[in-house]
């Protein structure tokens, strides 16, 4: 889907067009990706947020950080948005780095959003802030969330449950719980039926 590789079997269609027929540069402007492990580059916080939109103004970058619940933390740093981050973002926590990558996605404002385990490896406080930011980011766009942690998908319009490489169930959270199938067992194991 991200065009790092094309399928070896079957095909991915976008509005009836094979993904392989769409130029990569055009496709990548239509998609924002939030990876499981935040990718941070040597540069300032502002430059890291603006990665997908390098000509963004500071006002746009600040608005994206605010939507990602990161603006107050950045303001508390001595150099603010000009704070230089190393490749691993040593000045920020794991949750803050994940929200920085979300700010990138807010700034890109792409119609398709891919979230790969956005709340993996976070403490509860960071997870809550991230969940709120993800909810804001999902509004008005098509979102594909890859998740093992069920709270990440409770609000989804459509949940696809995979087992052994195949879709075994689909539907909304309440319907899947009521069906008492694979998803319901996962909810039981996770510890509750949150709506």
TIVO-2410 file (N, C-alpha, C; in nm, 3 decimals):
# residues 195
REC num residu      c1      c2      c3 atome chaine
REC   1      X   0.082  -0.120   0.000     N      A
REC   1      X   0.000   0.000   0.000    CA      A
REC   1      X   0.086   0.126   0.000     C      A
REC   2      X   0.200   0.121   0.066     N      A
REC   2      X   0.288   0.237   0.070    CA      A
REC   2      X   0.379   0.245  -0.052     C      A
REC   3      X   0.374   0.145  -0.138     N      A
REC   3      X   0.454   0.137  -0.261    CA      A
REC   3      X   0.602   0.115  -0.235     C      A
REC   4      X   0.636   0.057  -0.119     N      A
REC   4      X   0.774   0.016  -0.099    CA      A
REC   4      X   0.800  -0.112  -0.178     C      A
REC   5      X   0.693  -0.188  -0.201     N      A
REC   5      X   0.698  -0.310  -0.282    CA      A
REC   5      X   0.559  -0.330  -0.342     C      A
REC   6      X   0.552  -0.396  -0.454     N      A
REC   6      X   0.423  -0.426  -0.515    CA      A
REC   6      X   0.385  -0.569  -0.481     C      A
REC   7      X   0.255  -0.599  -0.480     N      A
REC   7      X   0.213  -0.735  -0.446    CA      A
REC   7      X   0.265  -0.838  -0.546     C      A
REC   8      X   0.299  -0.955  -0.496     N      A
REC   8      X   0.346  -1.064  -0.583    CA      A
REC   8      X   0.229  -1.147  -0.633     C      A
REC   9      X   0.114  -1.134  -0.567     N      A
REC   9      X  -0.008  -1.202  -0.610    CA      A
REC   9      X  -0.125  -1.107  -0.585     C      A
REC  10      X  -0.224  -1.113  -0.671     N      A
REC  10      X  -0.337  -1.023  -0.656    CA      A
REC  10      X  -0.298  -0.880  -0.691     C      A
REC  11      X  -0.383  -0.787  -0.653     N      A
REC  11      X  -0.353  -0.648  -0.682    CA      A
REC  11      X  -0.422  -0.555  -0.584     C      A
REC  12      X  -0.371  -0.435  -0.573     N      A
REC  12      X  -0.432  -0.330  -0.493    CA      A
REC  12      X  -0.489  -0.230  -0.592     C      A
REC  13      X  -0.620  -0.205  -0.581     N      A
REC  13      X  -0.686  -0.111  -0.670    CA      A
REC  13      X  -0.719   0.017  -0.595     C      A
REC  14      X  -0.698   0.130  -0.661     N      A
REC  14      X  -0.734   0.261  -0.608    CA      A
REC  14      X  -0.829   0.323  -0.708     C      A
REC  15      X  -0.956   0.333  -0.670     N      A
REC  15      X  -1.059   0.383  -0.763    CA      A
REC  15      X  -1.055   0.307  -0.895     C      A
REC  16      X  -1.036   0.175  -0.887     N      A
REC  16      X  -1.035   0.090  -1.005    CA      A
REC  16      X  -0.903   0.085  -1.080     C      A
REC  17      X  -0.807   0.165  -1.040     N      A
REC  17      X  -0.676   0.170  -1.106    CA      A
REC  17      X  -0.575   0.088  -1.025     C      A
REC  18      X  -0.495   0.007  -1.091     N      A
REC  18      X  -0.392  -0.071  -1.023    CA      A
REC  18      X  -0.290   0.021  -0.958     C      A
REC  19      X  -0.257  -0.004  -0.834     N      A
REC  19      X  -0.162   0.081  -0.761    CA      A
REC  19      X  -0.029   0.093  -0.835     C      A
REC  20      X   0.014  -0.013  -0.901     N      A
REC  20      X   0.140  -0.011  -0.975    CA      A
REC  20      X   0.139   0.086  -1.093     C      A
REC  21      X   0.019   0.125  -1.138     N      A
REC  21      X   0.007   0.219  -1.251    CA      A
REC  21      X   0.009   0.365  -1.207     C      A
REC  22      X   0.003   0.389  -1.077     N      A
REC  22      X   0.004   0.526  -1.025    CA      A
REC  22      X   0.148   0.562  -0.991     C      A
REC  23      X   0.199   0.672  -1.047     N      A
REC  23      X   0.337   0.711  -1.015    CA      A
REC  23      X   0.359   0.726  -0.864     C      A
REC  24      X   0.469   0.672  -0.814     N      A
REC  24      X   0.498   0.674  -0.670    CA      A
REC  24      X   0.490   0.814  -0.611     C      A
REC  25      X   0.545   0.914  -0.680     N      A
REC  25      X   0.546   1.051  -0.627    CA      A
REC  25      X   0.405   1.104  -0.609     C      A
REC  26      X   0.316   1.071  -0.700     N      A
REC  26      X   0.176   1.115  -0.689    CA      A
REC  26      X   0.107   1.040  -0.576     C      A
REC  27      X   0.128   0.908  -0.571     N      A
REC  27      X   0.063   0.827  -0.468    CA      A
REC  27      X   0.106   0.870  -0.328     C      A
REC  28      X   0.233   0.895  -0.309     N      A
REC  28      X   0.283   0.926  -0.175    CA      A
REC  28      X   0.234   1.060  -0.122     C      A
REC  29      X   0.182   1.146  -0.209     N      A
REC  29      X   0.121   1.271  -0.163    CA      A
REC  29      X  -0.021   1.247  -0.113     C      A
REC  30      X  -0.075   1.130  -0.145     N      A
REC  30      X  -0.212   1.097  -0.105    CA      A
REC  30      X  -0.218   1.015   0.023     C      A
REC  31      X  -0.103   0.982   0.078     N      A
REC  31      X  -0.100   0.891   0.191    CA      A
REC  31      X  -0.005   0.942   0.299     C      A
REC  32      X  -0.053   0.936   0.423     N      A
REC  32      X   0.033   0.968   0.538    CA      A
REC  32      X   0.050   0.839   0.617     C      A
REC  33      X   0.173   0.811   0.657     N      A
REC  33      X   0.205   0.686   0.725    CA      A
REC  33      X   0.263   0.718   0.862     C      A
REC  34      X   0.206   0.655   0.964     N      A
REC  34      X   0.258   0.666   1.100    CA      A
REC  34      X   0.309   0.527   1.137     C      A
REC  35      X   0.442   0.508   1.131     N      A
REC  35      X   0.498   0.374   1.156    CA      A
REC  35      X   0.497   0.338   1.305     C      A
REC  36      X   0.511   0.210   1.331     N      A
REC  36      X   0.515   0.159   1.468    CA      A
REC  36      X   0.630   0.221   1.546     C      A
REC  37      X   0.745   0.228   1.485     N      A
REC  37      X   0.862   0.292   1.547    CA      A
REC  37      X   0.881   0.428   1.480     C      A
REC  38      X   0.867   0.537   1.555     N      A
REC  38      X   0.881   0.669   1.493    CA      A
REC  38      X   1.017   0.686   1.426     C      A
REC  39      X   1.014   0.741   1.305     N      A
REC  39      X   1.138   0.768   1.232    CA      A
REC  39      X   1.170   0.915   1.251     C      A
REC  40      X   1.283   0.942   1.318     N      A
REC  40      X   1.326   1.078   1.348    CA      A
REC  40      X   1.460   1.101   1.279     C      A
REC  41      X   1.476   1.219   1.223     N      A
REC  41      X   1.597   1.252   1.150    CA      A
REC  41      X   1.676   1.359   1.224     C      A
REC  42      X   1.806   1.365   1.199     N      A
REC  42      X   1.890   1.470   1.253    CA      A
REC  42      X   1.837   1.603   1.198     C      A
REC  43      X   1.796   1.691   1.286     N      A
REC  43      X   1.741   1.820   1.246    CA      A
REC  43      X   1.655   1.875   1.358     C      A
REC  44      X   1.593   1.988   1.334     N      A
REC  44      X   1.510   2.050   1.437    CA      A
REC  44      X   1.375   1.979   1.447     C      A
REC  45      X   1.304   2.008   1.556     N      A
REC  45      X   1.169   1.954   1.571    CA      A
REC  45      X   1.083   2.002   1.454     C      A
REC  46      X   1.093   2.130   1.420     N      A
REC  46      X   1.014   2.184   1.308    CA      A
REC  46      X   1.045   2.110   1.178     C      A
REC  47      X   1.171   2.085   1.151     N      A
REC  47      X   1.209   2.013   1.028    CA      A
REC  47      X   1.156   1.870   1.029     C      A
REC  48      X   1.157   1.806   1.145     N      A
REC  48      X   1.105   1.670   1.155    CA      A
REC  48      X   0.955   1.666   1.132     C      A
REC  49      X   0.882   1.762   1.186     N      A
REC  49      X   0.737   1.766   1.163    CA      A
REC  49      X   0.707   1.795   1.016     C      A
REC  50      X   0.786   1.883   0.955     N      A
REC  50      X   0.761   1.925   0.816    CA      A
REC  50      X   0.815   1.827   0.712     C      A
REC  51      X   0.857   1.710   0.752     N      A
REC  51      X   0.919   1.615   0.660    CA      A
REC  51      X   0.834   1.590   0.535     C      A
REC  52      X   0.705   1.570   0.552     N      A
REC  52      X   0.618   1.542   0.437    CA      A
REC  52      X   0.570   1.666   0.364     C      A
REC  53      X   0.597   1.784   0.422     N      A
REC  53      X   0.556   1.911   0.361    CA      A
REC  53      X   0.665   2.014   0.391     C      A
REC  54      X   0.780   2.002   0.326     N      A
REC  54      X   0.897   2.082   0.362    CA      A
REC  54      X   0.880   2.234   0.350     C      A
REC  55      X   0.783   2.281   0.274     N      A
REC  55      X   0.763   2.425   0.259    CA      A
REC  55      X   0.659   2.480   0.357     C      A
REC  56      X   0.620   2.400   0.455     N      A
REC  56      X   0.520   2.444   0.554    CA      A
REC  56      X   0.573   2.561   0.635     C      A
REC  57      X   0.482   2.650   0.671     N      A
REC  57      X   0.520   2.764   0.755    CA      A
REC  57      X   0.526   2.720   0.900     C      A
REC  58      X   0.591   2.800   0.983     N      A
REC  58      X   0.598   2.768   1.126    CA      A
REC  58      X   0.458   2.765   1.186     C      A
REC  59      X   0.370   2.852   1.141     N      A
REC  59      X   0.231   2.854   1.191    CA      A
REC  59      X   0.163   2.720   1.161     C      A
REC  60      X   0.183   2.666   1.040     N      A
REC  60      X   0.125   2.537   1.004    CA      A
REC  60      X   0.185   2.425   1.089     C      A
REC  61      X   0.315   2.430   1.111     N      A
REC  61      X   0.384   2.329   1.192    CA      A
REC  61      X   0.333   2.333   1.335     C      A
REC  62      X   0.317   2.452   1.390     N      A
REC  62      X   0.266   2.467   1.527    CA      A
REC  62      X   0.123   2.416   1.538     C      A
REC  63      X   0.040   2.444   1.437     N      A
REC  63      X  -0.098   2.395   1.438    CA      A
REC  63      X  -0.101   2.242   1.437     C      A
REC  64      X  -0.014   2.181   1.357     N      A
REC  64      X  -0.007   2.034   1.351    CA      A
REC  64      X   0.038   1.978   1.486     C      A
REC  65      X   0.136   2.041   1.549     N      A
REC  65      X   0.184   1.996   1.681    CA      A
REC  65      X   0.073   2.009   1.785     C      A
REC  66      X  -0.006   2.115   1.777     N      A
REC  66      X  -0.116   2.135   1.871    CA      A
REC  66      X  -0.219   2.023   1.854     C      A
REC  67      X  -0.254   1.990   1.730     N      A
REC  67      X  -0.350   1.883   1.704    CA      A
REC  67      X  -0.298   1.748   1.754     C      A
REC  68      X  -0.166   1.731   1.754     N      A
REC  68      X  -0.104   1.606   1.801    CA      A
REC  68      X  -0.075   1.610   1.951     C      A
REC  69      X  -0.124   1.712   2.021     N      A
REC  69      X  -0.103   1.728   2.167    CA      A
REC  69      X   0.046   1.732   2.202     C      A
REC  70      X   0.125   1.802   2.121     N      A
REC  70      X   0.268   1.809   2.143    CA      A
REC  70      X   0.319   1.952   2.160     C      A
REC  71      X   0.234   2.050   2.132     N      A
REC  71      X   0.278   2.189   2.132    CA      A
REC  71      X   0.328   2.238   2.267     C      A
REC  72      X   0.263   2.199   2.376     N      A
REC  72      X   0.306   2.245   2.509    CA      A
REC  72      X   0.443   2.189   2.545     C      A
REC  73      X   0.467   2.065   2.511     N      A
REC  73      X   0.597   2.003   2.540    CA      A
REC  73      X   0.707   2.073   2.460     C      A
REC  74      X   0.679   2.103   2.335     N      A
REC  74      X   0.779   2.171   2.251    CA      A
REC  74      X   0.807   2.311   2.306     C      A
REC  75      X   0.702   2.381   2.347     N      A
REC  75      X   0.718   2.517   2.402    CA      A
REC  75      X   0.803   2.516   2.528     C      A
REC  76      X   0.802   2.405   2.602     N      A
REC  76      X   0.879   2.395   2.727    CA      A
REC  76      X   1.029   2.371   2.702     C      A
REC  77      X   1.066   2.335   2.581     N      A
REC  77      X   1.207   2.314   2.550    CA      A
REC  77      X   1.276   2.449   2.530     C      A
REC  78      X   1.402   2.461   2.572     N      A
REC  78      X   1.472   2.590   2.563    CA      A
REC  78      X   1.472   2.651   2.423     C      A
REC  79      X   1.484   2.570   2.320     N      A
REC  79      X   1.487   2.622   2.183    CA      A
REC  79      X   1.356   2.596   2.107     C      A
REC  80      X   1.253   2.548   2.178     N      A
REC  80      X   1.123   2.526   2.116    CA      A
REC  80      X   1.131   2.443   1.989     C      A
REC  81      X   1.070   2.495   1.883     N      A
REC  81      X   1.067   2.424   1.755    CA      A
REC  81      X   1.204   2.417   1.688     C      A
REC  82      X   1.299   2.497   1.736     N      A
REC  82      X   1.436   2.494   1.682    CA      A
REC  82      X   1.525   2.396   1.758     C      A
REC  83      X   1.468   2.321   1.853     N      A
REC  83      X   1.544   2.220   1.926    CA      A
REC  83      X   1.590   2.113   1.827     C      A
REC  84      X   1.718   2.083   1.830     N      A
REC  84      X   1.774   1.983   1.739    CA      A
REC  84      X   1.756   1.845   1.800     C      A
REC  85      X   1.703   1.755   1.719     N      A
REC  85      X   1.686   1.615   1.759    CA      A
REC  85      X   1.790   1.532   1.686     C      A
REC  86      X   1.846   1.436   1.757     N      A
REC  86      X   1.933   1.339   1.691    CA      A
REC  86      X   1.846   1.240   1.617     C      A
REC  87      X   1.906   1.140   1.557     N      A
REC  87      X   1.831   1.042   1.479    CA      A
REC  87      X   1.732   0.964   1.563     C      A
REC  88      X   1.753   0.957   1.693     N      A
REC  88      X   1.662   0.880   1.777    CA      A
REC  88      X   1.576   0.969   1.865     C      A
REC  89      X   1.582   1.101   1.847     N      A
REC  89      X   1.497   1.193   1.921    CA      A
REC  89      X   1.519   1.188   2.070     C      A
REC  90      X   1.643   1.185   2.116     N      A
REC  90      X   1.677   1.163   2.257    CA      A
REC  90      X   1.612   1.262   2.353     C      A
REC  91      X   1.573   1.380   2.309     N      A
REC  91      X   1.514   1.479   2.400    CA      A
REC  91      X   1.366   1.456   2.427     C      A
REC  92      X   1.306   1.363   2.355     N      A
REC  92      X   1.163   1.338   2.368    CA      A
REC  92      X   1.137   1.195   2.411     C      A
REC  93      X   1.027   1.174   2.484     N      A
REC  93      X   0.988   1.039   2.527    CA      A
REC  93      X   0.931   0.962   2.407     C      A
REC  94      X   0.908   0.833   2.427     N      A
REC  94      X   0.850   0.751   2.320    CA      A
REC  94      X   0.714   0.802   2.276     C      A
REC  95      X   0.630   0.840   2.372     N      A
REC  95      X   0.497   0.894   2.339    CA      A
REC  95      X   0.507   1.026   2.266     C      A
REC  96      X   0.603   1.110   2.306     N      A
REC  96      X   0.621   1.239   2.239    CA      A
REC  96      X   0.672   1.220   2.096     C      A
REC  97      X   0.761   1.124   2.077     N      A
REC  97      X   0.810   1.095   1.942    CA      A
REC  97      X   0.696   1.045   1.853     C      A
REC  98      X   0.610   0.961   1.910     N      A
REC  98      X   0.497   0.909   1.832    CA      A
REC  98      X   0.403   1.023   1.795     C      A
REC  99      X   0.382   1.117   1.888     N      A
REC  99      X   0.296   1.232   1.859    CA      A
REC  99      X   0.362   1.326   1.757     C      A
REC 100      X   0.495   1.332   1.756     N      A
REC 100      X   0.565   1.411   1.654    CA      A
REC 100      X   0.535   1.355   1.515     C      A
REC 101      X   0.537   1.223   1.504     N      A
REC 101      X   0.507   1.160   1.375    CA      A
REC 101      X   0.360   1.182   1.338     C      A
REC 102      X   0.271   1.184   1.439     N      A
REC 102      X   0.131   1.217   1.413    CA      A
REC 102      X   0.119   1.361   1.364     C      A
REC 103      X   0.198   1.452   1.422     N      A
REC 103      X   0.196   1.592   1.378    CA      A
REC 103      X   0.234   1.600   1.230     C      A
REC 104      X   0.330   1.519   1.188     N      A
REC 104      X   0.367   1.510   1.046    CA      A
REC 104      X   0.245   1.475   0.961     C      A
REC 105      X   0.171   1.376   1.008     N      A
REC 105      X   0.052   1.332   0.934    CA      A
REC 105      X  -0.055   1.442   0.932     C      A
REC 106      X  -0.074   1.512   1.045     N      A
REC 106      X  -0.168   1.625   1.046    CA      A
REC 106      X  -0.127   1.729   0.943     C      A
REC 107      X   0.001   1.760   0.939     N      A
REC 107      X   0.053   1.862   0.848    CA      A
REC 107      X   0.035   1.820   0.701     C      A
REC 108      X   0.057   1.694   0.671     N      A
REC 108      X   0.041   1.646   0.533    CA      A
REC 108      X  -0.104   1.654   0.488     C      A
REC 109      X  -0.197   1.629   0.581     N      A
REC 109      X  -0.341   1.635   0.552    CA      A
REC 109      X  -0.378   1.549   0.432     C      A
REC 110      X  -0.320   1.430   0.424     N      A
REC 110      X  -0.346   1.338   0.314    CA      A
REC 110      X  -0.483   1.271   0.331     C      A
REC 111      X  -0.550   1.235   0.222     N      A
REC 111      X  -0.681   1.171   0.233    CA      A
REC 111      X  -0.676   1.027   0.286     C      A
REC 112      X  -0.561   0.962   0.277     N      A
REC 112      X  -0.546   0.824   0.326    CA      A
REC 112      X  -0.439   0.822   0.434     C      A
REC 113      X  -0.472   0.760   0.544     N      A
REC 113      X  -0.382   0.753   0.659    CA      A
REC 113      X  -0.360   0.607   0.696     C      A
REC 114      X  -0.234   0.567   0.711     N      A
REC 114      X  -0.200   0.432   0.754    CA      A
REC 114      X  -0.130   0.443   0.889     C      A
REC 115      X  -0.190   0.382   0.991     N      A
REC 115      X  -0.134   0.382   1.127    CA      A
REC 115      X  -0.092   0.240   1.161     C      A
REC 116      X   0.036   0.220   1.182     N      A
REC 116      X   0.089   0.087   1.215    CA      A
REC 116      X   0.118   0.082   1.364     C      A
REC 117      X   0.030   0.017   1.440     N      A
REC 117      X   0.047   0.005   1.585    CA      A
REC 117      X   0.081   0.140   1.649     C      A
REC 118      X  -0.005   0.241   1.633     N      A
REC 118      X   0.030   0.374   1.681    CA      A
REC 118      X   0.051   0.385   1.831     C      A
REC 119      X  -0.011   0.295   1.909     N      A
REC 119      X   0.004   0.306   2.055    CA      A
REC 119      X   0.091   0.196   2.115     C      A
REC 120      X   0.161   0.122   2.032     N      A
REC 120      X   0.249   0.017   2.084    CA      A
REC 120      X   0.360   0.075   2.171     C      A
REC 121      X   0.394   0.008   2.277     N      A
REC 121      X   0.507   0.042   2.364    CA      A
REC 121      X   0.491   0.173   2.442     C      A
REC 122      X   0.369   0.218   2.469     N      A
REC 122      X   0.352   0.345   2.540    CA      A
REC 122      X   0.298   0.322   2.680     C      A
REC 123      X   0.331   0.414   2.771     N      A
REC 123      X   0.273   0.410   2.904    CA      A
REC 123      X   0.129   0.460   2.894     C      A
REC 124      X   0.043   0.433   2.995     N      A
REC 124      X  -0.099   0.470   2.987    CA      A
REC 124      X  -0.125   0.619   2.962     C      A
REC 125      X  -0.049   0.708   3.025     N      A
REC 125      X  -0.071   0.852   3.005    CA      A
REC 125      X  -0.040   0.892   2.861     C      A
REC 126      X   0.070   0.842   2.808     N      A
REC 126      X   0.107   0.872   2.669    CA      A
REC 126      X   0.007   0.810   2.573     C      A
REC 127      X  -0.040   0.690   2.605     N      A
REC 127      X  -0.135   0.622   2.518    CA      A
REC 127      X  -0.265   0.701   2.510     C      A
REC 128      X  -0.310   0.757   2.622     N      A
REC 128      X  -0.434   0.835   2.622    CA      A
REC 128      X  -0.420   0.961   2.535     C      A
REC 129      X  -0.309   1.033   2.550     N      A
REC 129      X  -0.285   1.152   2.467    CA      A
REC 129      X  -0.279   1.114   2.319     C      A
REC 130      X  -0.212   1.004   2.291     N      A
REC 130      X  -0.198   0.959   2.153    CA      A
REC 130      X  -0.334   0.919   2.096     C      A
REC 131      X  -0.414   0.848   2.176     N      A
REC 131      X  -0.545   0.804   2.130    CA      A
REC 131      X  -0.634   0.923   2.095     C      A
REC 132      X  -0.629   1.028   2.177     N      A
REC 132      X  -0.707   1.150   2.148    CA      A
REC 132      X  -0.660   1.214   2.018     C      A
REC 133      X  -0.529   1.222   1.999     N      A
REC 133      X  -0.474   1.281   1.876    CA      A
REC 133      X  -0.510   1.197   1.754     C      A
REC 134      X  -0.502   1.066   1.766     N      A
REC 134      X  -0.537   0.977   1.655    CA      A
REC 134      X  -0.683   0.996   1.618     C      A
REC 135      X  -0.770   1.007   1.718     N      A
REC 135      X  -0.913   1.027   1.692    CA      A
REC 135      X  -0.935   1.156   1.612     C      A
REC 136      X  -0.865   1.263   1.649     N      A
REC 136      X  -0.876   1.390   1.573    CA      A
REC 136      X  -0.823   1.373   1.431     C      A
REC 137      X  -0.713   1.302   1.417     N      A
REC 137      X  -0.649   1.284   1.287    CA      A
REC 137      X  -0.735   1.202   1.191     C      A
REC 138      X  -0.811   1.109   1.243     N      A
REC 138      X  -0.891   1.019   1.159    CA      A
REC 138      X  -1.012   1.088   1.096     C      A
REC 139      X  -1.057   1.198   1.154     N      A
REC 139      X  -1.179   1.265   1.106    CA      A
REC 139      X  -1.165   1.306   0.960     C      A
REC 140      X  -1.263   1.265   0.879     N      A
REC 140      X  -1.270   1.310   0.741    CA      A
REC 140      X  -1.174   1.244   0.644     C      A
REC 141      X  -1.116   1.132   0.681     N      A
REC 141      X  -1.024   1.066   0.588    CA      A
REC 141      X  -1.039   0.914   0.600     C      A
REC 142      X  -0.987   0.844   0.503     N      A
REC 142      X  -0.984   0.698   0.507    CA      A
REC 142      X  -0.862   0.657   0.588     C      A
REC 143      X  -0.885   0.567   0.684     N      A
REC 143      X  -0.777   0.529   0.776    CA      A
REC 143      X  -0.766   0.377   0.782     C      A
REC 144      X  -0.644   0.329   0.769     N      A
REC 144      X  -0.615   0.187   0.789    CA      A
REC 144      X  -0.528   0.179   0.914     C      A
REC 145      X  -0.582   0.115   1.018     N      A
REC 145      X  -0.508   0.100   1.143    CA      A
REC 145      X  -0.467  -0.046   1.157     C      A
REC 146      X  -0.339  -0.070   1.171     N      A
REC 146      X  -0.287  -0.204   1.196    CA      A
REC 146      X  -0.263  -0.210   1.346     C      A
REC 147      X  -0.334  -0.300   1.415     N      A
REC 147      X  -0.325  -0.297   1.561    CA      A
REC 147      X  -0.342  -0.435   1.622     C      A
REC 148      X  -0.267  -0.455   1.730     N      A
REC 148      X  -0.287  -0.572   1.814    CA      A
REC 148      X  -0.352  -0.530   1.945     C      A
REC 149      X  -0.336  -0.404   1.982     N      A
REC 149      X  -0.395  -0.351   2.104    CA      A
REC 149      X  -0.536  -0.304   2.072     C      A
REC 150      X  -0.635  -0.371   2.129     N      A
REC 150      X  -0.773  -0.348   2.090    CA      A
REC 150      X  -0.826  -0.206   2.115     C      A
REC 151      X  -0.787  -0.136   2.221     N      A
REC 151      X  -0.841   0.000   2.238    CA      A
REC 151      X  -0.814   0.091   2.118     C      A
REC 152      X  -0.714   0.060   2.042     N      A
REC 152      X  -0.681   0.139   1.924    CA      A
REC 152      X  -0.791   0.134   1.819     C      A
REC 153      X  -0.867   0.024   1.813     N      A
REC 153      X  -0.966   0.006   1.707    CA      A
REC 153      X  -1.112   0.010   1.754     C      A
REC 154      X  -1.138   0.027   1.882     N      A
REC 154      X  -1.276   0.024   1.931    CA      A
REC 154      X  -1.369   0.119   1.856     C      A
REC 155      X  -1.322   0.236   1.816     N      A
REC 155      X  -1.407   0.337   1.752    CA      A
REC 155      X  -1.414   0.322   1.600     C      A
REC 156      X  -1.345   0.227   1.544     N      A
REC 156      X  -1.337   0.214   1.397    CA      A
REC 156      X  -1.475   0.186   1.336     C      A
REC 157      X  -1.497   0.240   1.216     N      A
REC 157      X  -1.622   0.215   1.143    CA      A
REC 157      X  -1.629   0.071   1.095     C      A
REC 158      X  -1.515   0.013   1.066     N      A
REC 158      X  -1.509  -0.125   1.016    CA      A
REC 158      X  -1.381  -0.189   1.068     C      A
REC 159      X  -1.393  -0.302   1.134     N      A
REC 159      X  -1.279  -0.376   1.187    CA      A
REC 159      X  -1.267  -0.506   1.107     C      A
REC 160      X  -1.148  -0.533   1.056     N      A
REC 160      X  -1.121  -0.659   0.987    CA      A
REC 160      X  -1.032  -0.742   1.077     C      A
REC 161      X  -1.074  -0.861   1.108     N      A
REC 161      X  -0.997  -0.950   1.195    CA      A
REC 161      X  -0.926  -1.052   1.107     C      A
REC 162      X  -0.793  -1.056   1.120     N      A
REC 162      X  -0.713  -1.147   1.040    CA      A
REC 162      X  -0.666  -1.266   1.125     C      A
REC 163      X  -0.667  -1.382   1.065     N      A
REC 163      X  -0.610  -1.501   1.127    CA      A
REC 163      X  -0.548  -1.584   1.015     C      A
REC 164      X  -0.423  -1.620   1.033     N      A
REC 164      X  -0.351  -1.701   0.934    CA      A
REC 164      X  -0.354  -1.637   0.795     C      A
REC 165      X  -0.342  -1.504   0.790     N      A
REC 165      X  -0.335  -1.433   0.664    CA      A
REC 165      X  -0.467  -1.412   0.592     C      A
REC 166      X  -0.577  -1.441   0.658     N      A
REC 166      X  -0.709  -1.426   0.594    CA      A
REC 166      X  -0.802  -1.344   0.685     C      A
REC 167      X  -0.896  -1.274   0.622     N      A
REC 167      X  -0.999  -1.202   0.698    CA      A
REC 167      X  -1.099  -1.306   0.746     C      A
REC 168      X  -1.117  -1.316   0.878     N      A
REC 168      X  -1.209  -1.414   0.933    CA      A
REC 168      X  -1.336  -1.350   0.990     C      A
REC 169      X  -1.330  -1.220   1.018     N      A
REC 169      X  -1.448  -1.148   1.066    CA      A
REC 169      X  -1.437  -1.002   1.025     C      A
REC 170      X  -1.552  -0.937   1.014     N      A
REC 170      X  -1.552  -0.793   0.990    CA      A
REC 170      X  -1.679  -0.733   1.048     C      A
REC 171      X  -1.669  -0.608   1.089     N      A
REC 171      X  -1.783  -0.537   1.145    CA      A
REC 171      X  -1.739  -0.432   1.244     C      A
REC 172      X  -1.836  -0.375   1.313     N      A
REC 172      X  -1.806  -0.277   1.419    CA      A
REC 172      X  -1.781  -0.352   1.550     C      A
REC 173      X  -1.717  -0.284   1.642     N      A
REC 173      X  -1.681  -0.344   1.771    CA      A
REC 173      X  -1.800  -0.413   1.839     C      A
REC 174      X  -1.915  -0.344   1.861     N      A
REC 174      X  -2.025  -0.411   1.933    CA      A
REC 174      X  -2.075  -0.537   1.863     C      A
REC 175      X  -2.086  -0.532   1.730     N      A
REC 175      X  -2.134  -0.648   1.655    CA      A
REC 175      X  -2.035  -0.764   1.663     C      A
REC 176      X  -1.907  -0.734   1.656     N      A
REC 176      X  -1.806  -0.840   1.663    CA      A
REC 176      X  -1.802  -0.904   1.801     C      A
REC 177      X  -1.820  -0.823   1.905     N      A
REC 177      X  -1.825  -0.879   2.041    CA      A
REC 177      X  -1.948  -0.968   2.055     C      A
REC 178      X  -2.062  -0.921   2.003     N      A
REC 178      X  -2.186  -0.999   2.013    CA      A
REC 178      X  -2.178  -1.130   1.934     C      A
REC 179      X  -2.098  -1.132   1.828     N      A
REC 179      X  -2.085  -1.253   1.746    CA      A
REC 179      X  -2.010  -1.366   1.817     C      A
REC 180      X  -1.939  -1.331   1.923     N      A
REC 180      X  -1.867  -1.429   2.005    CA      A
REC 180      X  -1.767  -1.514   1.925     C      A
REC 181      X  -1.700  -1.451   1.831     N      A
REC 181      X  -1.600  -1.520   1.749    CA      A
REC 181      X  -1.459  -1.486   1.793     C      A
REC 182      X  -1.368  -1.483   1.699     N      A
REC 182      X  -1.227  -1.456   1.726    CA      A
REC 182      X  -1.209  -1.321   1.795     C      A
REC 183      X  -1.274  -1.217   1.743     N      A
REC 183      X  -1.259  -1.083   1.800    CA      A
REC 183      X  -1.309  -1.080   1.945     C      A
REC 184      X  -1.423  -1.140   1.970     N      A
REC 184      X  -1.478  -1.142   2.106    CA      A
REC 184      X  -1.382  -1.212   2.202     C      A
REC 185      X  -1.319  -1.319   2.158     N      A
REC 185      X  -1.221  -1.388   2.243    CA      A
REC 185      X  -1.101  -1.297   2.271     C      A
REC 186      X  -1.058  -1.221   2.171     N      A
REC 186      X  -0.948  -1.126   2.192    CA      A
REC 186      X  -0.986  -1.018   2.293     C      A
REC 187      X  -1.109  -0.970   2.284     N      A
REC 187      X  -1.157  -0.869   2.379    CA      A
REC 187      X  -1.157  -0.928   2.520     C      A
REC 188      X  -1.203  -1.052   2.534     N      A
REC 188      X  -1.203  -1.117   2.666    CA      A
REC 188      X  -1.061  -1.130   2.721     C      A
REC 189      X  -0.968  -1.169   2.637     N      A
REC 189      X  -0.829  -1.184   2.679    CA      A
REC 189      X  -0.770  -1.049   2.716     C      A
REC 190      X  -0.804  -0.946   2.637     N      A
REC 190      X  -0.749  -0.812   2.663    CA      A
REC 190      X  -0.801  -0.756   2.794     C      A
REC 191      X  -0.922  -0.797   2.832     N      A
REC 191      X  -0.970  -0.754   2.964    CA      A
REC 191      X  -1.088  -0.660   2.962     C      A
REC 192      X  -1.186  -0.689   2.883     N      A
REC 192      X  -1.306  -0.607   2.893    CA      A
REC 192      X  -1.368  -0.574   2.760     C      A
REC 193      X  -1.489  -0.526   2.770     N      A
REC 193      X  -1.567  -0.492   2.653    CA      A
REC 193      X  -1.597  -0.343   2.655     C      A
REC 194      X  -1.499  -0.262   2.620     N      A
REC 194      X  -1.518  -0.118   2.615    CA      A
REC 194      X  -1.585  -0.082   2.483     C      A
REC 195      X  -1.685   0.002   2.488     N      A
REC 195      X  -1.756   0.043   2.365    CA      A
REC 195      X  -1.697   0.169   2.308     C      A
***
